[in-house]
Amino acid sequence: MTAVLYIVGIVLFLIGISISIGLHELGHLTPAKRFGVKVTHYMVGFGPTLFSFRRGETEYGVKAFPLGGFIAMPGMYPPEQATAHRLEGETVSAGAREAGGEPGDPGRIDEGAAQEHQVPTPSDEADAVPRRPRRKGRLFENTMADAREFSNQEIEPGEEHRTFYALSVPKRLVVMFSGPFVNLVLGILIMAISLLGIGVMTPTTTVETVVECAVPASEAAQRPAADRNTCRDDDQLTPAWEAGIEPGDEITAIAGVETEDWDQLSAVIKDHAGQRVEVDFIRDGKAESVSVPIIASERPKLDEADRPLTKPDGTPQTVTEGFFGVGPVYERAPLPIGEFPGAVWDQVSGVFHAIATLPVKLVDIGEVALGTKDRDAEGLVGMVGVGRIAGEIVSTDRIDVLDKAQMGLGMLGSLNIFLFAFNMIPLLPLDGGHIAVGLYEGARRRINRWRGRGLVGPFDTAKLLPLTYVCIGLMLCMTALLIYVDLVKPITLDAIFGSGG
């Protein structure tokens, strides 16, 4: 049964990532068709096609490996004669205006503008625009020529205005940005379902544990690990232990301040270090009160993520605060709506930071692969590793169903935000690369208009193919490295959440 559930978890993960990729590509497809671009293929995945169907001029399908997707639009690499041609004047034809251009836009070349200024187009007869012959020893030139030919092979005569390069720059930016934007929106929606719908585990004012003794942080750090949770005869007892506070007691007020939540209760305790206060609580439905001295205790100093801070010599930083000695009962509650934007920001900024430090993390993964370093549970993990974790989440009996659902949603939401952030990297073949090219072309057109140089063709994207191939090669190497490490030294639930579950 466990093996079956493990497979179910992996399948659910594959379905989730396939839907996310499909919606990403739909984000590209919808504005492209709205702007009149000819879209010949809409595919989810890479490799052999599992099934497909044709509707109109577009073939829709699913491929074997759900590691990406694409839509095919003629003109991603403009014909060389279109990129090299320069037009004089500032007139744009009515056909250009209908296709999205505007008077005086020097970068707008489509069928109407080409006819008005007699610009050769890809559909002209072969003798008018002869195909450039392949040249020996010119690998990159031949590769660029092949890319242009392949990109424009499905342009029929009279369809030049329906190519990607014929779009105005703003429309091209919309087409390329819409895909990542869908992932961003989807990631935020999933976070909303998880945090606002299912809720988060929130500490309450009901007591779950009572600590017996208070040990200063600096002293606790010097004790053997096995003795840190054991009280010695000379350790100071906590006020809660001495006052007889029991698990199940609901604390209603401290020092006359009503405690509606744990944060408020904790803040009052910290502020009354060394003072005797009244603690009001309810036990078995009966209101009771006890007077206790809040001790001043040396506690570890934590950062915003509740991680202990250390000094340059490695010893923990400490702070003196009031200490009572109780631990709260946790209950699931919706995240306050006012805190949701901050949670989204933390997630998105965290993903961008992880991408910015990707080279360092890849070096760490390389050391793990060589066996010189242990796997970091908070380090990089590939699709294989995420799939394995998904299988463990579904198959384990240490997590209840609601927690499993929330963990799965968390993984899927993080994945979509990662797809948004990763695709915004300004390198081809990523969407961010096409956006960067569009912004460059828009700036170039504006500068040419200011200088009175007339209309110019689109930027020759094929010139960036060498850089594109380098990026693809690096991404393939990264994928292969992560697959190897995920198989040989996988991250497990025990590593993430601790062996105690």
PARORO-562588 format. One record per residue (C-alpha): residue in one letter; x, y, z. Coordinates in steps of 0.05 Angstrom, whole numbers, plus 5000, padded with zeros to 4 digits. Example, Ala and Ser with C-alpha at 12.3 -4.5 7.8 and 13.67 -1.06 7.14 Angstrom:
residues 2
A524649105156 S527349795143 
***
This chain:
residues 501
M500050005000 T505750475017 A508950354949 V502350504914 L501551154954 Y508751344937 I507251264863 V500751664872 G504752234902 I509552244843 V503752224794 L500252794830 F506653204826 L507353064751 I500153264740 G501153904780 I507454104743 S504253934675 I498254374691 S502854944713 I506854884648 G500554834607 L497755464638 H504455814627 E504155654553 L496855854551 G499156524578 H503456594515 L498156304468 T492256744487 P495257434472 A499057164411 K492456934380 R489057574403 F494357974366 G493457554303 V499957164307 K499856484272 V500955954326 T502355274295 H503754854358 Y501854854431 M505654304468 V506454124541 G512853744553 F518653534509 G520652904472 P515952424436 T508752644428 L503952224470 F497652504438 S495553114400 F489653414361 R488853984313 R483954554321 G484355064265 E491555214248 T494254994316 E496354304338 Y495354184412 G498853614447 V502553304506 K509553024502 A513052494543 F517452904589 P513753444631 L520053874639 G517554464599 G513254654540 F512755114481 I508355464430 A510955534359 M510156214326 P513256344257 G518156914257 M521656814324 Y527956894281 P526457444230 P528857334158 E535557654145 Q532858114091 A527758394140 T532958534194 A537958854146 H533159324110 R532560054127 L526860504105 E526961254096 G521461694122 E516361654178 T510261394142 V506760754163 S501360454120 A494260324141 G495859584140 A501359704191 R496660104236 E491559544234 A496959044254 G498759444315 G503559984290 E502760714299 P504761314257 G511961484266 D513960814297 P520560684260 G520759964281 R514259734251 I515059304189 D509458854166 E506158654101 G502759324091 A508959734106 A513259274063 Q508759354003 E508460114010 H516060174013 Q517359563968 V521059174022 P522558454002 T518857964047 P519757214059 S514057044012 D517157383952 E519156933894 A525656563902 D529056953846 A527257613881 V530057393948 P534856823935 R536356343993 R543356464020 P547755864001 R551155484056 R558455674064 K563855194085 G567355344150 R561955834172 L558655424226 F555055984262 E552856324197 N549955674172 T546655534239 M543456214239 A541056124167 D538055444186 A534555754247 R531556314205 E529255824152 F526155354204 S522855924241 N519456194179 Q517955554141 E510555564160 I509356274136 E504656244076 P504556784023 G500857384050 E501857184123 E508057594137 H503958064181 R502157464225 T509257314247 F512057444315 Y517257934290 A511758344255 L508558514322 S509959184353 V514859164411 P509459274465 K505358694438 R511458244436 L512958414508 V505858234527 V506357564492 M512857374526 F511357644595 S504357334599 G507056634608 P511256774670 F505857234696 V500856664695 N505656254739 L506256844788 V498656914793 L497856164800 G503156134854 I499656694893 L492856354886 I495655704912 M498856074970 A492056394985 I488655714985 S493955435032 L494856025080 L487956355079 G483755745065 I486955155101 G490655615149 V497155585187 M498955265253 T498255835303 P500155835377 T494355945425 T494056165498 T492555455520 V498355115554 E501054475522 T507654395560 V510554655625 V518054735628 E521154495693 C527554915697 A530655525665 V537755445640 P541556055613 A543055985539 S550556065548 E550655515600 A546155055560 A550855105500 Q556554835543 R552754225566 P553053565528 A547453505478 A544352915516 D543853335580 R540853975552 N533753755563 T535053485633 C534553905696 R540153895747 D539053975822 D541954685822 D537854925762 Q532755465775 L525455235770 T520955615724 P515256045752 A510055635716 W512654985746 E512955275816 A505955575809 G502954915789 I500755115718 E498354495681 P497554295608 G490554485585 D490355135626 E488055735585 I491756365605 T487056955600 A491157525629 I498157695656 A499658305698 G492658545685 V493558525610 E488558085573 T492257585529 E488157455466 D493757095429 W500556785442 D504557365413 Q501157845463 L502157355521 S509557265503 A510658015496 V507758155565 I512157615597 K518457885564 D516958595588 H516058395661 A522858065674 G524358055749 Q517358285769 R511857915807 V505357905768 E498357605771 V496957045721 D489556915707 F487656255674 I481855785665 R482355055687 D476654575675 G471955155662 K473655505727 A477356175730 E483456185775 S489156655790 V496156585817 S501757075835 V508556895805 P515357225797 I517357275724 I524757095723 A529957455681 S532856915636 E538456925585 R535456675520 P538456575450 K537657175404 L533757005341 D533357325273 E526857475235 A526456745213 D527156505286 R534156245273 P539356315329 L544456865317 T551756725333 K557857155350 P564157165306 D567156615350 G561156165338 T557956235408 P550556425410 Q548357145417 T543757225477 V538657705505 T535657765575 E528057715576 G522457525622 F521156775625 F514956415651 G516055695627 V510055465585 G509255225514 P502855345473 V497854885441 Y497954995365 E491555035325 R490355135252 A487655835236 P487256265172 L493056735164 P490657455177 I489257775109 G493758365126 E499757895133 F498557545066 P502058065022 G508258005066 A508157255060 V507757314984 W513457804984 D517757355027 Q516456774980 V517857144916 S523957524942 G526556874971 V526056524904 F529657104868 H535057084921 A535856344911 I536656444836 A541657014846 T545956544889 L544955954840 P552355904819 V554555834892 K549155304905 L551254924843 V558354904869 D555654604933 I551754084893 G558053914855 E561753794920 V555953344942 A556452954877 L563952864888 G562752614958 T566553174993 K560353495024 D553853275056 R547253445024 D544054075052 A536553975065 E535554715048 G539854694985 L538054594912 V533454024893 G531553804823 M525053544794 V526952834811 G528253024883 V521753414888 G518052814858 R521152354911 I519152834967 A512052854939 G511852094940 E514252085013 I509052605034 V503252205006 S505751525030 T507951715102 D503251575160 R506452095205 I502752685172 D495252775171 V491452875107 L490453625115 D497953725128 K499553305067 A494953725024 Q498054365050 M505054115039 G503353914968 L500254594955 G506354924984 M510954544937 L506554704876 G505955434895 S513555494904 L514555144838 N510155644801 I513656244833 F520355924814 L517855844742 F516156584742 A522756804771 F527156334730 N523756524665 M525057264680 I532557154674 P534557594615 L537857034574 L535356654514 P531856174506 L528156394569 D522256874565 G526457404600 G531457364542 H525957514491 I523558084536 A530658364540 V531158334463 G524458684457 L526559234504 Y533159324467 E529559354400 G524559864426 A530260294452 R533960224385 R527860434346 R526761034391 I533961254383 N533661174307 R527361594305 W530662144346 R536662134299 G532162154238 R534861504209 G528061254187 L524760574195 V529059974212 G527559234213 P527158794274 F533258584313 D536557954285 T535357474343 A539056924306 K545657294322 L544657094394 L544356344378 P551456204403 L549656504471 T543056134469 Y546555464458 V551255614516 C545355754562 I541755114539 G548154714551 L548954994621 M541654854638 L542354134613 C548754044655 M545154334716 T539253864704 A543753254697 L547653434760 L541353524801 I538352864775 Y544752494794 V544952794864 D537452694875 L538251954858 V544851824895 K544052284956 P536752464959 I533552965007 T528352605050 L522752825095 D526952635156 A532453095132 I527553675122 F523253605184 G527753195230 S527752455246 G522552565299 G517352745247 
***
